[in-house]
């Protein structure tokens, strides 16, 4: 049973990774085109975390949220290495 679950999770992980790998070359443009949405999201995050000390962002993409929040310590992780490079 465990191997079925492991295979299922591995397939889902690879599907997500592949999707974002395809988007990676255009992700920065995507952020610019949807600037209003991302600005509103940052305002909300700043409201919820006014003085962030330590932030872990899972699925950080290009790291735009961490950069905007400017925490004392920020760590971003993402499945798609191409977004991190």
PDB file with SEQRES, HELIX, SHEET and CRYST1 records, atoms N, CA, C and O in Angstrom:
SEQRES   1 A   85  UNK UNK UNK UNK UNK UNK UNK UNK UNK UNK UNK UNK UNK          
SEQRES   2 A   85  UNK UNK UNK UNK UNK UNK UNK UNK UNK UNK UNK UNK UNK          
SEQRES   3 A   85  UNK UNK UNK UNK UNK UNK UNK UNK UNK UNK UNK UNK UNK          
SEQRES   4 A   85  UNK UNK UNK UNK UNK UNK UNK UNK UNK UNK UNK UNK UNK          
SEQRES   5 A   85  UNK UNK UNK UNK UNK UNK UNK UNK UNK UNK UNK UNK UNK          
SEQRES   6 A   85  UNK UNK UNK UNK UNK UNK UNK UNK UNK UNK UNK UNK UNK          
SEQRES   7 A   85  UNK UNK UNK UNK UNK UNK UNK                                  
HELIX    1 AA1 UNK A    2  UNK A   23  1                                  22    
HELIX    2 AA2 UNK A   24  UNK A   26  5                                   3    
HELIX    3 AA3 UNK A   27  UNK A   33  1                                   7    
HELIX    4 AA4 UNK A   35  UNK A   48  1                                  14    
HELIX    5 AA5 UNK A   64  UNK A   69  1                                   6    
HELIX    6 AA6 UNK A   81  UNK A   84  1                                   4    
SHEET    1 AA1 2 UNK A  54  UNK A  58  0                                        
SHEET    2 AA1 2 UNK A  73  UNK A  77  1                                        
CRYST1    1.000    1.000    1.000  90.00  90.00  90.00 P 1           1          
ATOM      1  N   UNK A   1       0.819  -1.194   0.000  1.00  0.00           N  
ATOM      2  CA  UNK A   1       0.000   0.000   0.000  1.00  0.00           C  
ATOM      3  C   UNK A   1       0.866   1.261   0.000  1.00  0.00           C  
ATOM      4  O   UNK A   1       0.565   2.235  -0.691  1.00  0.00           O  
ATOM      5  N   UNK A   2       1.905   1.227   0.758  1.00  0.00           N  
ATOM      6  CA  UNK A   2       2.802   2.379   0.849  1.00  0.00           C  
ATOM      7  C   UNK A   2       3.423   2.711  -0.508  1.00  0.00           C  
ATOM      8  O   UNK A   2       3.572   3.884  -0.848  1.00  0.00           O  
ATOM      9  N   UNK A   3       3.782   1.702  -1.273  1.00  0.00           N  
ATOM     10  CA  UNK A   3       4.402   1.970  -2.565  1.00  0.00           C  
ATOM     11  C   UNK A   3       3.406   2.615  -3.537  1.00  0.00           C  
ATOM     12  O   UNK A   3       3.806   3.442  -4.357  1.00  0.00           O  
ATOM     13  N   UNK A   4       2.128   2.258  -3.464  1.00  0.00           N  
ATOM     14  CA  UNK A   4       1.110   2.909  -4.284  1.00  0.00           C  
ATOM     15  C   UNK A   4       1.004   4.383  -3.929  1.00  0.00           C  
ATOM     16  O   UNK A   4       0.943   5.244  -4.807  1.00  0.00           O  
ATOM     17  N   UNK A   5       0.984   4.659  -2.639  1.00  0.00           N  
ATOM     18  CA  UNK A   5       0.899   6.043  -2.164  1.00  0.00           C  
ATOM     19  C   UNK A   5       2.150   6.815  -2.581  1.00  0.00           C  
ATOM     20  O   UNK A   5       2.058   7.960  -3.025  1.00  0.00           O  
ATOM     21  N   UNK A   6       3.314   6.190  -2.438  1.00  0.00           N  
ATOM     22  CA  UNK A   6       4.563   6.839  -2.830  1.00  0.00           C  
ATOM     23  C   UNK A   6       4.572   7.156  -4.321  1.00  0.00           C  
ATOM     24  O   UNK A   6       4.990   8.242  -4.723  1.00  0.00           O  
ATOM     25  N   UNK A   7       4.115   6.215  -5.139  1.00  0.00           N  
ATOM     26  CA  UNK A   7       4.052   6.441  -6.591  1.00  0.00           C  
ATOM     27  C   UNK A   7       3.092   7.582  -6.918  1.00  0.00           C  
ATOM     28  O   UNK A   7       3.394   8.447  -7.740  1.00  0.00           O  
ATOM     29  N   UNK A   8       1.940   7.572  -6.267  1.00  0.00           N  
ATOM     30  CA  UNK A   8       0.950   8.618  -6.482  1.00  0.00           C  
ATOM     31  C   UNK A   8       1.538   9.993  -6.148  1.00  0.00           C  
ATOM     32  O   UNK A   8       1.424  10.933  -6.934  1.00  0.00           O  
ATOM     33  N   UNK A   9       2.162  10.097  -4.984  1.00  0.00           N  
ATOM     34  CA  UNK A   9       2.746  11.376  -4.567  1.00  0.00           C  
ATOM     35  C   UNK A   9       3.883  11.806  -5.488  1.00  0.00           C  
ATOM     36  O   UNK A   9       4.020  12.988  -5.802  1.00  0.00           O  
ATOM     37  N   UNK A  10       4.692  10.850  -5.918  1.00  0.00           N  
ATOM     38  CA  UNK A  10       5.797  11.166  -6.834  1.00  0.00           C  
ATOM     39  C   UNK A  10       5.259  11.687  -8.165  1.00  0.00           C  
ATOM     40  O   UNK A  10       5.817  12.621  -8.740  1.00  0.00           O  
ATOM     41  N   UNK A  11       4.178  11.086  -8.652  1.00  0.00           N  
ATOM     42  CA  UNK A  11       3.573  11.547  -9.909  1.00  0.00           C  
ATOM     43  C   UNK A  11       3.025  12.965  -9.752  1.00  0.00           C  
ATOM     44  O   UNK A  11       3.214  13.804 -10.632  1.00  0.00           O  
ATOM     45  N   UNK A  12       2.353  13.231  -8.645  1.00  0.00           N  
ATOM     46  CA  UNK A  12       1.810  14.578  -8.402  1.00  0.00           C  
ATOM     47  C   UNK A  12       2.929  15.608  -8.286  1.00  0.00           C  
ATOM     48  O   UNK A  12       2.831  16.709  -8.829  1.00  0.00           O  
ATOM     49  N   UNK A  13       3.988  15.243  -7.577  1.00  0.00           N  
ATOM     50  CA  UNK A  13       5.123  16.153  -7.418  1.00  0.00           C  
ATOM     51  C   UNK A  13       5.759  16.450  -8.767  1.00  0.00           C  
ATOM     52  O   UNK A  13       6.052  17.607  -9.068  1.00  0.00           O  
ATOM     53  N   UNK A  14       5.974  15.437  -9.574  1.00  0.00           N  
ATOM     54  CA  UNK A  14       6.584  15.649 -10.890  1.00  0.00           C  
ATOM     55  C   UNK A  14       5.662  16.457 -11.790  1.00  0.00           C  
ATOM     56  O   UNK A  14       6.134  17.283 -12.572  1.00  0.00           O  
ATOM     57  N   UNK A  15       4.359  16.235 -11.692  1.00  0.00           N  
ATOM     58  CA  UNK A  15       3.416  17.024 -12.478  1.00  0.00           C  
ATOM     59  C   UNK A  15       3.485  18.504 -12.124  1.00  0.00           C  
ATOM     60  O   UNK A  15       3.474  19.360 -13.008  1.00  0.00           O  
ATOM     61  N   UNK A  16       3.554  18.800 -10.838  1.00  0.00           N  
ATOM     62  CA  UNK A  16       3.683  20.199 -10.394  1.00  0.00           C  
ATOM     63  C   UNK A  16       5.004  20.793 -10.850  1.00  0.00           C  
ATOM     64  O   UNK A  16       5.055  21.911 -11.361  1.00  0.00           O  
ATOM     65  N   UNK A  17       6.061  20.037 -10.661  1.00  0.00           N  
ATOM     66  CA  UNK A  17       7.391  20.508 -11.062  1.00  0.00           C  
ATOM     67  C   UNK A  17       7.429  20.791 -12.563  1.00  0.00           C  
ATOM     68  O   UNK A  17       7.963  21.815 -12.989  1.00  0.00           O  
ATOM     69  N   UNK A  18       6.871  19.898 -13.354  1.00  0.00           N  
ATOM     70  CA  UNK A  18       6.853  20.060 -14.810  1.00  0.00           C  
ATOM     71  C   UNK A  18       6.044  21.291 -15.211  1.00  0.00           C  
ATOM     72  O   UNK A  18       6.454  22.049 -16.091  1.00  0.00           O  
ATOM     73  N   UNK A  19       4.905  21.487 -14.569  1.00  0.00           N  
ATOM     74  CA  UNK A  19       4.057  22.646 -14.869  1.00  0.00           C  
ATOM     75  C   UNK A  19       4.822  23.950 -14.637  1.00  0.00           C  
ATOM     76  O   UNK A  19       4.834  24.828 -15.500  1.00  0.00           O  
ATOM     77  N   UNK A  20       5.451  24.075 -13.487  1.00  0.00           N  
ATOM     78  CA  UNK A  20       6.179  25.314 -13.180  1.00  0.00           C  
ATOM     79  C   UNK A  20       7.473  25.436 -13.967  1.00  0.00           C  
ATOM     80  O   UNK A  20       7.937  26.549 -14.218  1.00  0.00           O  
ATOM     81  N   UNK A  21       8.055  24.333 -14.356  1.00  0.00           N  
ATOM     82  CA  UNK A  21       9.241  24.376 -15.215  1.00  0.00           C  
ATOM     83  C   UNK A  21       8.873  24.988 -16.564  1.00  0.00           C  
ATOM     84  O   UNK A  21       9.639  25.767 -17.131  1.00  0.00           O  
ATOM     85  N   UNK A  22       7.696  24.629 -17.073  1.00  0.00           N  
ATOM     86  CA  UNK A  22       7.232  25.203 -18.339  1.00  0.00           C  
ATOM     87  C   UNK A  22       6.929  26.695 -18.203  1.00  0.00           C  
ATOM     88  O   UNK A  22       7.156  27.465 -19.137  1.00  0.00           O  
ATOM     89  N   UNK A  23       6.419  27.100 -17.045  1.00  0.00           N  
ATOM     90  CA  UNK A  23       6.092  28.513 -16.818  1.00  0.00           C  
ATOM     91  C   UNK A  23       7.305  29.373 -16.481  1.00  0.00           C  
ATOM     92  O   UNK A  23       7.270  30.589 -16.672  1.00  0.00           O  
ATOM     93  N   UNK A  24       8.362  28.767 -15.991  1.00  0.00           N  
ATOM     94  CA  UNK A  24       9.517  29.502 -15.453  1.00  0.00           C  
ATOM     95  C   UNK A  24      10.041  30.603 -16.368  1.00  0.00           C  
ATOM     96  O   UNK A  24      10.291  31.708 -15.886  1.00  0.00           O  
ATOM     97  N   UNK A  25      10.221  30.355 -17.668  1.00  0.00           N  
ATOM     98  CA  UNK A  25      10.776  31.424 -18.517  1.00  0.00           C  
ATOM     99  C   UNK A  25       9.887  32.669 -18.599  1.00  0.00           C  
ATOM    100  O   UNK A  25      10.370  33.756 -18.915  1.00  0.00           O  
ATOM    101  N   UNK A  26       8.605  32.515 -18.319  1.00  0.00           N  
ATOM    102  CA  UNK A  26       7.657  33.618 -18.465  1.00  0.00           C  
ATOM    103  C   UNK A  26       7.084  34.090 -17.124  1.00  0.00           C  
ATOM    104  O   UNK A  26       6.210  34.957 -17.098  1.00  0.00           O  
ATOM    105  N   UNK A  27       7.559  33.539 -16.035  1.00  0.00           N  
ATOM    106  CA  UNK A  27       6.967  33.813 -14.724  1.00  0.00           C  
ATOM    107  C   UNK A  27       7.100  35.285 -14.323  1.00  0.00           C  
ATOM    108  O   UNK A  27       6.170  35.866 -13.764  1.00  0.00           O  
ATOM    109  N   UNK A  28       8.243  35.875 -14.608  1.00  0.00           N  
ATOM    110  CA  UNK A  28       8.440  37.295 -14.293  1.00  0.00           C  
ATOM    111  C   UNK A  28       7.451  38.178 -15.032  1.00  0.00           C  
ATOM    112  O   UNK A  28       6.924  39.137 -14.468  1.00  0.00           O  
ATOM    113  N   UNK A  29       7.197  37.855 -16.298  1.00  0.00           N  
ATOM    114  CA  UNK A  29       6.214  38.609 -17.084  1.00  0.00           C  
ATOM    115  C   UNK A  29       4.808  38.411 -16.516  1.00  0.00           C  
ATOM    116  O   UNK A  29       3.995  39.335 -16.505  1.00  0.00           O  
ATOM    117  N   UNK A  30       4.540  37.210 -16.051  1.00  0.00           N  
ATOM    118  CA  UNK A  30       3.246  36.900 -15.433  1.00  0.00           C  
ATOM    119  C   UNK A  30       3.011  37.810 -14.223  1.00  0.00           C  
ATOM    120  O   UNK A  30       1.915  38.334 -14.027  1.00  0.00           O  
ATOM    121  N   UNK A  31       4.064  37.986 -13.417  1.00  0.00           N  
ATOM    122  CA  UNK A  31       3.945  38.846 -12.235  1.00  0.00           C  
ATOM    123  C   UNK A  31       3.665  40.292 -12.625  1.00  0.00           C  
ATOM    124  O   UNK A  31       2.873  40.973 -11.974  1.00  0.00           O  
ATOM    125  N   UNK A  32       4.309  40.754 -13.677  1.00  0.00           N  
ATOM    126  CA  UNK A  32       4.115  42.131 -14.130  1.00  0.00           C  
ATOM    127  C   UNK A  32       2.689  42.328 -14.644  1.00  0.00           C  
ATOM    128  O   UNK A  32       2.045  43.329 -14.332  1.00  0.00           O  
ATOM    129  N   UNK A  33       2.201  41.373 -15.431  1.00  0.00           N  
ATOM    130  CA  UNK A  33       0.849  41.490 -15.992  1.00  0.00           C  
ATOM    131  C   UNK A  33      -0.225  41.447 -14.910  1.00  0.00           C  
ATOM    132  O   UNK A  33      -1.302  42.019 -15.074  1.00  0.00           O  
ATOM    133  N   UNK A  34       0.067  40.778 -13.823  1.00  0.00           N  
ATOM    134  CA  UNK A  34      -0.905  40.665 -12.732  1.00  0.00           C  
ATOM    135  C   UNK A  34      -0.430  41.448 -11.501  1.00  0.00           C  
ATOM    136  O   UNK A  34      -0.623  41.030 -10.359  1.00  0.00           O  
ATOM    137  N   UNK A  35       0.179  42.563 -11.767  1.00  0.00           N  
ATOM    138  CA  UNK A  35       0.801  43.396 -10.738  1.00  0.00           C  
ATOM    139  C   UNK A  35      -0.179  43.790  -9.633  1.00  0.00           C  
ATOM    140  O   UNK A  35       0.164  43.752  -8.451  1.00  0.00           O  
ATOM    141  N   UNK A  36      -1.394  44.166 -10.019  1.00  0.00           N  
ATOM    142  CA  UNK A  36      -2.386  44.598  -9.033  1.00  0.00           C  
ATOM    143  C   UNK A  36      -2.640  43.498  -8.007  1.00  0.00           C  
ATOM    144  O   UNK A  36      -2.651  43.756  -6.803  1.00  0.00           O  
ATOM    145  N   UNK A  37      -2.843  42.278  -8.484  1.00  0.00           N  
ATOM    146  CA  UNK A  37      -3.091  41.149  -7.585  1.00  0.00           C  
ATOM    147  C   UNK A  37      -1.932  40.947  -6.620  1.00  0.00           C  
ATOM    148  O   UNK A  37      -2.147  40.791  -5.418  1.00  0.00           O  
ATOM    149  N   UNK A  38      -0.718  40.948  -7.128  1.00  0.00           N  
ATOM    150  CA  UNK A  38       0.444  40.685  -6.281  1.00  0.00           C  
ATOM    151  C   UNK A  38       0.698  41.828  -5.302  1.00  0.00           C  
ATOM    152  O   UNK A  38       1.148  41.590  -4.181  1.00  0.00           O  
ATOM    153  N   UNK A  39       0.417  43.059  -5.706  1.00  0.00           N  
ATOM    154  CA  UNK A  39       0.543  44.184  -4.776  1.00  0.00           C  
ATOM    155  C   UNK A  39      -0.468  44.059  -3.640  1.00  0.00           C  
ATOM    156  O   UNK A  39      -0.143  44.315  -2.480  1.00  0.00           O  
ATOM    157  N   UNK A  40      -1.687  43.668  -3.978  1.00  0.00           N  
ATOM    158  CA  UNK A  40      -2.711  43.478  -2.938  1.00  0.00           C  
ATOM    159  C   UNK A  40      -2.332  42.343  -1.993  1.00  0.00           C  
ATOM    160  O   UNK A  40      -2.538  42.438  -0.783  1.00  0.00           O  
ATOM    161  N   UNK A  41      -1.776  41.270  -2.550  1.00  0.00           N  
ATOM    162  CA  UNK A  41      -1.364  40.138  -1.719  1.00  0.00           C  
ATOM    163  C   UNK A  41      -0.268  40.569  -0.748  1.00  0.00           C  
ATOM    164  O   UNK A  41      -0.291  40.181   0.419  1.00  0.00           O  
ATOM    165  N   UNK A  42       0.675  41.355  -1.211  1.00  0.00           N  
ATOM    166  CA  UNK A  42       1.757  41.835  -0.339  1.00  0.00           C  
ATOM    167  C   UNK A  42       1.186  42.732   0.754  1.00  0.00           C  
ATOM    168  O   UNK A  42       1.608  42.644   1.907  1.00  0.00           O  
ATOM    169  N   UNK A  43       0.228  43.596   0.406  1.00  0.00           N  
ATOM    170  CA  UNK A  43      -0.393  44.449   1.436  1.00  0.00           C  
ATOM    171  C   UNK A  43      -1.068  43.608   2.504  1.00  0.00           C  
ATOM    172  O   UNK A  43      -0.985  43.917   3.693  1.00  0.00           O  
ATOM    173  N   UNK A  44      -1.730  42.555   2.082  1.00  0.00           N  
ATOM    174  CA  UNK A  44      -2.377  41.658   3.041  1.00  0.00           C  
ATOM    175  C   UNK A  44      -1.335  40.952   3.909  1.00  0.00           C  
ATOM    176  O   UNK A  44      -1.498  40.858   5.125  1.00  0.00           O  
ATOM    177  N   UNK A  45      -0.281  40.463   3.293  1.00  0.00           N  
ATOM    178  CA  UNK A  45       0.771  39.787   4.065  1.00  0.00           C  
ATOM    179  C   UNK A  45       1.429  40.743   5.053  1.00  0.00           C  
ATOM    180  O   UNK A  45       1.727  40.357   6.183  1.00  0.00           O  
ATOM    181  N   UNK A  46       1.657  41.979   4.638  1.00  0.00           N  
ATOM    182  CA  UNK A  46       2.245  42.966   5.559  1.00  0.00           C  
ATOM    183  C   UNK A  46       1.303  43.279   6.719  1.00  0.00           C  
ATOM    184  O   UNK A  46       1.747  43.557   7.833  1.00  0.00           O  
ATOM    185  N   UNK A  47       0.015  43.232   6.448  1.00  0.00           N  
ATOM    186  CA  UNK A  47      -0.964  43.447   7.515  1.00  0.00           C  
ATOM    187  C   UNK A  47      -0.925  42.282   8.515  1.00  0.00           C  
ATOM    188  O   UNK A  47      -0.966  42.489   9.728  1.00  0.00           O  
ATOM    189  N   UNK A  48      -0.847  41.069   7.989  1.00  0.00           N  
ATOM    190  CA  UNK A  48      -0.828  39.886   8.849  1.00  0.00           C  
ATOM    191  C   UNK A  48       0.518  39.702   9.559  1.00  0.00           C  
ATOM    192  O   UNK A  48       0.572  39.183  10.674  1.00  0.00           O  
ATOM    193  N   UNK A  49       1.593  40.129   8.910  1.00  0.00           N  
ATOM    194  CA  UNK A  49       2.955  39.990   9.458  1.00  0.00           C  
ATOM    195  C   UNK A  49       3.639  41.354   9.415  1.00  0.00           C  
ATOM    196  O   UNK A  49       4.552  41.551   8.613  1.00  0.00           O  
ATOM    197  N   UNK A  50       3.218  42.303  10.261  1.00  0.00           N  
ATOM    198  CA  UNK A  50       3.749  43.670  10.154  1.00  0.00           C  
ATOM    199  C   UNK A  50       5.260  43.773  10.343  1.00  0.00           C  
ATOM    200  O   UNK A  50       5.908  44.572   9.668  1.00  0.00           O  
ATOM    201  N   UNK A  51       5.833  42.983  11.246  1.00  0.00           N  
ATOM    202  CA  UNK A  51       7.281  43.006  11.473  1.00  0.00           C  
ATOM    203  C   UNK A  51       7.796  41.565  11.456  1.00  0.00           C  
ATOM    204  O   UNK A  51       8.140  41.007  12.498  1.00  0.00           O  
ATOM    205  N   UNK A  52       7.844  40.979  10.278  1.00  0.00           N  
ATOM    206  CA  UNK A  52       8.220  39.562  10.241  1.00  0.00           C  
ATOM    207  C   UNK A  52       9.669  39.346  10.638  1.00  0.00           C  
ATOM    208  O   UNK A  52      10.582  39.949  10.073  1.00  0.00           O  
ATOM    209  N   UNK A  53       9.860  38.487  11.606  1.00  0.00           N  
ATOM    210  CA  UNK A  53      11.211  38.142  12.017  1.00  0.00           C  
ATOM    211  C   UNK A  53      11.750  36.982  11.201  1.00  0.00           C  
ATOM    212  O   UNK A  53      12.804  37.085  10.573  1.00  0.00           O  
ATOM    213  N   UNK A  54      11.019  35.883  11.215  1.00  0.00           N  
ATOM    214  CA  UNK A  54      11.433  34.687  10.486  1.00  0.00           C  
ATOM    215  C   UNK A  54      10.265  34.212   9.623  1.00  0.00           C  
ATOM    216  O   UNK A  54       9.148  34.033  10.108  1.00  0.00           O  
ATOM    217  N   UNK A  55      10.547  34.012   8.338  1.00  0.00           N  
ATOM    218  CA  UNK A  55       9.500  33.599   7.417  1.00  0.00           C  
ATOM    219  C   UNK A  55      10.003  32.416   6.592  1.00  0.00           C  
ATOM    220  O   UNK A  55      11.090  32.461   6.017  1.00  0.00           O  
ATOM    221  N   UNK A  56       9.201  31.371   6.545  1.00  0.00           N  
ATOM    222  CA  UNK A  56       9.438  30.237   5.658  1.00  0.00           C  
ATOM    223  C   UNK A  56       8.342  30.275   4.613  1.00  0.00           C  
ATOM    224  O   UNK A  56       7.161  30.175   4.945  1.00  0.00           O  
ATOM    225  N   UNK A  57       8.720  30.416   3.357  1.00  0.00           N  
ATOM    226  CA  UNK A  57       7.735  30.408   2.279  1.00  0.00           C  
ATOM    227  C   UNK A  57       7.923  29.145   1.462  1.00  0.00           C  
ATOM    228  O   UNK A  57       8.972  28.926   0.856  1.00  0.00           O  
ATOM    229  N   UNK A  58       6.889  28.322   1.458  1.00  0.00           N  
ATOM    230  CA  UNK A  58       6.908  27.079   0.697  1.00  0.00           C  
ATOM    231  C   UNK A  58       6.214  27.348  -0.629  1.00  0.00           C  
ATOM    232  O   UNK A  58       5.060  27.777  -0.666  1.00  0.00           O  
ATOM    233  N   UNK A  59       6.931  27.090  -1.714  1.00  0.00           N  
ATOM    234  CA  UNK A  59       6.413  27.437  -3.034  1.00  0.00           C  
ATOM    235  C   UNK A  59       6.694  28.896  -3.329  1.00  0.00           C  
ATOM    236  O   UNK A  59       5.802  29.636  -3.744  1.00  0.00           O  
ATOM    237  N   UNK A  60       7.932  29.310  -3.116  1.00  0.00           N  
ATOM    238  CA  UNK A  60       8.297  30.734  -3.158  1.00  0.00           C  
ATOM    239  C   UNK A  60       8.427  31.307  -4.565  1.00  0.00           C  
ATOM    240  O   UNK A  60       8.485  32.526  -4.724  1.00  0.00           O  
ATOM    241  N   UNK A  61       8.474  30.460  -5.583  1.00  0.00           N  
ATOM    242  CA  UNK A  61       8.628  30.983  -6.937  1.00  0.00           C  
ATOM    243  C   UNK A  61       9.909  31.786  -7.065  1.00  0.00           C  
ATOM    244  O   UNK A  61      10.995  31.285  -6.774  1.00  0.00           O  
ATOM    245  N   UNK A  62       9.785  33.023  -7.498  1.00  0.00           N  
ATOM    246  CA  UNK A  62      10.951  33.891  -7.682  1.00  0.00           C  
ATOM    247  C   UNK A  62      11.371  34.583  -6.381  1.00  0.00           C  
ATOM    248  O   UNK A  62      12.377  35.292  -6.351  1.00  0.00           O  
ATOM    249  N   UNK A  63      10.611  34.381  -5.324  1.00  0.00           N  
ATOM    250  CA  UNK A  63      10.951  34.990  -4.037  1.00  0.00           C  
ATOM    251  C   UNK A  63      10.407  36.393  -3.854  1.00  0.00           C  
ATOM    252  O   UNK A  63      10.861  37.128  -2.977  1.00  0.00           O  
ATOM    253  N   UNK A  64       9.439  36.770  -4.674  1.00  0.00           N  
ATOM    254  CA  UNK A  64       8.913  38.138  -4.618  1.00  0.00           C  
ATOM    255  C   UNK A  64       8.226  38.454  -3.299  1.00  0.00           C  
ATOM    256  O   UNK A  64       8.286  39.594  -2.839  1.00  0.00           O  
ATOM    257  N   UNK A  65       7.575  37.478  -2.680  1.00  0.00           N  
ATOM    258  CA  UNK A  65       6.923  37.746  -1.392  1.00  0.00           C  
ATOM    259  C   UNK A  65       7.952  37.973  -0.296  1.00  0.00           C  
ATOM    260  O   UNK A  65       7.816  38.897   0.506  1.00  0.00           O  
ATOM    261  N   UNK A  66       8.973  37.140  -0.260  1.00  0.00           N  
ATOM    262  CA  UNK A  66      10.030  37.328   0.742  1.00  0.00           C  
ATOM    263  C   UNK A  66      10.738  38.663   0.545  1.00  0.00           C  
ATOM    264  O   UNK A  66      11.032  39.367   1.511  1.00  0.00           O  
ATOM    265  N   UNK A  67      11.005  39.002  -0.697  1.00  0.00           N  
ATOM    266  CA  UNK A  67      11.685  40.275  -0.974  1.00  0.00           C  
ATOM    267  C   UNK A  67      10.838  41.450  -0.511  1.00  0.00           C  
ATOM    268  O   UNK A  67      11.362  42.406   0.060  1.00  0.00           O  
ATOM    269  N   UNK A  68       9.534  41.387  -0.750  1.00  0.00           N  
ATOM    270  CA  UNK A  68       8.652  42.491  -0.369  1.00  0.00           C  
ATOM    271  C   UNK A  68       8.463  42.577   1.140  1.00  0.00           C  
ATOM    272  O   UNK A  68       8.358  43.675   1.686  1.00  0.00           O  
ATOM    273  N   UNK A  69       8.419  41.435   1.819  1.00  0.00           N  
ATOM    274  CA  UNK A  69       8.239  41.442   3.273  1.00  0.00           C  
ATOM    275  C   UNK A  69       9.524  41.822   4.007  1.00  0.00           C  
ATOM    276  O   UNK A  69       9.475  42.379   5.103  1.00  0.00           O  
ATOM    277  N   UNK A  70      10.660  41.522   3.406  1.00  0.00           N  
ATOM    278  CA  UNK A  70      11.965  41.832   3.993  1.00  0.00           C  
ATOM    279  C   UNK A  70      12.075  41.381   5.449  1.00  0.00           C  
ATOM    280  O   UNK A  70      12.349  42.198   6.329  1.00  0.00           O  
ATOM    281  N   UNK A  71      11.866  40.089   5.711  1.00  0.00           N  
ATOM    282  CA  UNK A  71      11.969  39.613   7.093  1.00  0.00           C  
ATOM    283  C   UNK A  71      13.424  39.643   7.564  1.00  0.00           C  
ATOM    284  O   UNK A  71      14.350  39.737   6.759  1.00  0.00           O  
ATOM    285  N   UNK A  72      13.605  39.563   8.881  1.00  0.00           N  
ATOM    286  CA  UNK A  72      14.965  39.477   9.412  1.00  0.00           C  
ATOM    287  C   UNK A  72      15.659  38.241   8.866  1.00  0.00           C  
ATOM    288  O   UNK A  72      16.847  38.274   8.543  1.00  0.00           O  
ATOM    289  N   UNK A  73      14.909  37.150   8.767  1.00  0.00           N  
ATOM    290  CA  UNK A  73      15.437  35.925   8.186  1.00  0.00           C  
ATOM    291  C   UNK A  73      14.339  35.314   7.331  1.00  0.00           C  
ATOM    292  O   UNK A  73      13.241  35.057   7.825  1.00  0.00           O  
ATOM    293  N   UNK A  74      14.619  35.081   6.072  1.00  0.00           N  
ATOM    294  CA  UNK A  74      13.633  34.484   5.176  1.00  0.00           C  
ATOM    295  C   UNK A  74      14.220  33.303   4.446  1.00  0.00           C  
ATOM    296  O   UNK A  74      15.366  33.339   3.999  1.00  0.00           O  
ATOM    297  N   UNK A  75      13.436  32.264   4.328  1.00  0.00           N  
ATOM    298  CA  UNK A  75      13.847  31.078   3.595  1.00  0.00           C  
ATOM    299  C   UNK A  75      12.719  30.685   2.666  1.00  0.00           C  
ATOM    300  O   UNK A  75      11.586  30.489   3.103  1.00  0.00           O  
ATOM    301  N   UNK A  76      13.024  30.571   1.392  1.00  0.00           N  
ATOM    302  CA  UNK A  76      12.037  30.145   0.413  1.00  0.00           C  
ATOM    303  C   UNK A  76      12.460  28.834  -0.215  1.00  0.00           C  
ATOM    304  O   UNK A  76      13.624  28.642  -0.566  1.00  0.00           O  
ATOM    305  N   UNK A  77      11.499  27.933  -0.351  1.00  0.00           N  
ATOM    306  CA  UNK A  77      11.773  26.665  -1.026  1.00  0.00           C  
ATOM    307  C   UNK A  77      10.728  26.475  -2.118  1.00  0.00           C  
ATOM    308  O   UNK A  77       9.593  26.935  -1.994  1.00  0.00           O  
ATOM    309  N   UNK A  78      11.124  25.795  -3.186  1.00  0.00           N  
ATOM    310  CA  UNK A  78      10.229  25.565  -4.298  1.00  0.00           C  
ATOM    311  C   UNK A  78      10.616  24.269  -4.989  1.00  0.00           C  
ATOM    312  O   UNK A  78      11.796  23.919  -5.033  1.00  0.00           O  
ATOM    313  N   UNK A  79       9.646  23.561  -5.523  1.00  0.00           N  
ATOM    314  CA  UNK A  79       9.908  22.328  -6.260  1.00  0.00           C  
ATOM    315  C   UNK A  79      10.636  22.585  -7.568  1.00  0.00           C  
ATOM    316  O   UNK A  79      11.392  21.739  -8.044  1.00  0.00           O  
ATOM    317  N   UNK A  80      10.406  23.749  -8.142  1.00  0.00           N  
ATOM    318  CA  UNK A  80      10.943  24.059  -9.465  1.00  0.00           C  
ATOM    319  C   UNK A  80      12.266  24.816  -9.362  1.00  0.00           C  
ATOM    320  O   UNK A  80      12.299  26.013  -9.080  1.00  0.00           O  
ATOM    321  N   UNK A  81      13.335  24.096  -9.595  1.00  0.00           N  
ATOM    322  CA  UNK A  81      14.671  24.688  -9.516  1.00  0.00           C  
ATOM    323  C   UNK A  81      14.840  25.865 -10.491  1.00  0.00           C  
ATOM    324  O   UNK A  81      15.557  26.823 -10.203  1.00  0.00           O  
ATOM    325  N   UNK A  82      14.173  25.775 -11.641  1.00  0.00           N  
ATOM    326  CA  UNK A  82      14.303  26.843 -12.645  1.00  0.00           C  
ATOM    327  C   UNK A  82      13.797  28.180 -12.137  1.00  0.00           C  
ATOM    328  O   UNK A  82      14.287  29.225 -12.567  1.00  0.00           O  
ATOM    329  N   UNK A  83      12.831  28.172 -11.235  1.00  0.00           N  
ATOM    330  CA  UNK A  83      12.355  29.434 -10.658  1.00  0.00           C  
ATOM    331  C   UNK A  83      13.349  29.974  -9.633  1.00  0.00           C  
ATOM    332  O   UNK A  83      13.430  31.184  -9.422  1.00  0.00           O  
ATOM    333  N   UNK A  84      14.085  29.104  -9.016  1.00  0.00           N  
ATOM    334  CA  UNK A  84      15.029  29.517  -7.976  1.00  0.00           C  
ATOM    335  C   UNK A  84      16.348  30.025  -8.553  1.00  0.00           C  
ATOM    336  O   UNK A  84      17.045  30.821  -7.923  1.00  0.00           O  
ATOM    337  N   UNK A  85      16.679  29.566  -9.734  1.00  0.00           N  
ATOM    338  CA  UNK A  85      17.986  29.949 -10.336  1.00  0.00           C  
ATOM    339  C   UNK A  85      17.997  31.366 -10.825  1.00  0.00           C  
ATOM    340  O   UNK A  85      19.009  31.831 -11.348  1.00  0.00           O  
TER     341      UNK A  85                                                      
END                                                                             
